[in-house]
Amino acid sequence: MKKWLILLLVAALTLSSLSVVFADNGKGKGKGKGKEKAFALGVEVLLEEKDLIAGKRVGLITNPTGVNQELTSIVDLLHEDPDTELTALYGPEHGVRGDAQAGDYVEFYIYDKTSLPVYSLYGPTRKPTPEMLENIDVLLFDIQDVGTRFYTYIYTMAYAMEAAQEQDIPFIVLDRPNPLNGVDVEGPVLDMNYATFVGNYPIPLRHGMTVGELAHFFNDEFDIGADLTVVEMNGWKRSMYYDETPLPFVLPSPNMPTLDTVLVYPGAALIEGTNVSEGRGTTKPFELIGAPFIDAFELSSTLNKLNLPGVTFRAASFTPTFSKHAGSLSHGFEIHVTDRNLYEPVETGLHIVSTIHDLYPEDFEFRAENSAGISFFDNLIGNSWIRKGIEEGRSVEDMTKQWDKELRSFKKIRSKYLLY
């Protein structure tokens, strides 16, 4: 009996050893295999090794989101690092400090904490000039994006890549998460006839890519040809929303205060192309939507009857302190995302615009067309046929079918550039 017990014990130990061998087999070979590394941002990975910047004069494009997990600014990290020389800062829309409102230009100044020159890459100069790049050997980009086509930081990155290529300067993107996850892709692909600084490449409204992935995409597909390096994150999975990472949320711009704002932004921001308030000048921009001519209970009730997935509309009134309808009591609703895995922000945004258009035809207006017959709404949505479809009474479902083919084509191209 004892002999059989010993034999069974030996067999069990042998099987256990084999399973360990098989489990270890192939570790470290390819993405997703082997032991997972602890979560780390691109900036943290860069500063662990520093080979790319050691002994070099560094120019940095950043804003308040350029921090590590302890919320220490990359400006301070590089300025105080004995192995690097931070020589210039460059600010996107809203500036390096993130204190400028949408559309405001930030003049050149000296950053008081570091005595570094700060150049604006928004307004008259969106692309760094040769003079701005004279004193640098490498140009870094470290800014948190929000995963939506009309957020301007990704085009600041692309313009800076062009300038770096022209001046033969290496360009490094320090990657950060897509806060909306890196799986879901929604909305029409931009028609390049409507390209502007709120949409400069043919990508959908919700692109499902990180800034590093977009940098490779822009660089290769549109022949920028920069000497590009993307410092990848450790431990980020495509399925993750921002609050599923260890990162504290730092508002990427003055009217993007929370992750809830980010969730609704790809669709709710379409309201900017109309005469309805998107909630700027309130504590809940893009979540509060309304105008003085709207009946809050009528509109919220009509939207709720659509049974849109993952969202509820609560009747609400508010008085914006600035922007559209400033100082005027406005009525409408607050968007409450009840299930973000079901919620479709782009289609929801179009239902909102279409419903307000149909309920209040005498008062609702799209922003005026320019001399080329293009409304700001067209720039945001990326074409003019959707605005015309809303005016003609086409259903949102019908319009989504029209953009599906181009969306599928984009997804195929996108797949070549996914890093995680």
Salt bridges, closest charged atoms under 4 A:
ASP24 OD1 - LYS27 NZ 3.16
GLU36 OE2 - LYS237 NZ 3.22
ASP76 OD2 - LYS113 NZ 3.00
ASP81 OD2 - LYS50 NZ 3.08
ASP83 OD2 - LYS50 NZ 2.70
GLU93 OE2 - HIS94 NE2 3.81
ASP112 OD2 - ARG97 NH2 3.92
ASP137 OD1 - ARG57 NH2 2.89
ASP142 OD1 - ARG176 NE 2.66
ASP145 OD2 - HIS207 NE2 3.48
GLU162 OE1 - LYS127 NZ 3.56
GLU166 OE2 - LYS127 NZ 2.71
ASP184 OD2 - ARG206 NH2 3.51
GLU186 OE2 - ARG206 NH1 2.68
GLU213 OE2 - ARG238 NH1 2.62
GLU221 OE2 - LYS416 NZ 3.17
ASP243 OD1 - ARG340 NH2 2.92
GLU244 OE2 - ARG340 NH2 3.99
GLU272 OE1 - ARG280 NH2 2.93
GLU278 OE2 - ARG280 NE 2.99
GLU278 OE1 - LYS324 NZ 2.95
GLU334 OE2 - LYS284 NZ 2.89
GLU334 OE1 - ARG314 NH2 2.54
GLU334 OE1 - HIS336 NE2 3.58
ASP358 OD1 - HIS357 ND1 2.90
GLU369 OE2 - ARG387 NH1 3.00
ASP378 OD1 - ARG387 NE 2.76
GLU397 OE2 - HIS351 NE2 3.38
ASP398 OD2 - ARG394 NE 2.87
ASP404 OD2 - ARG408 NE 2.90
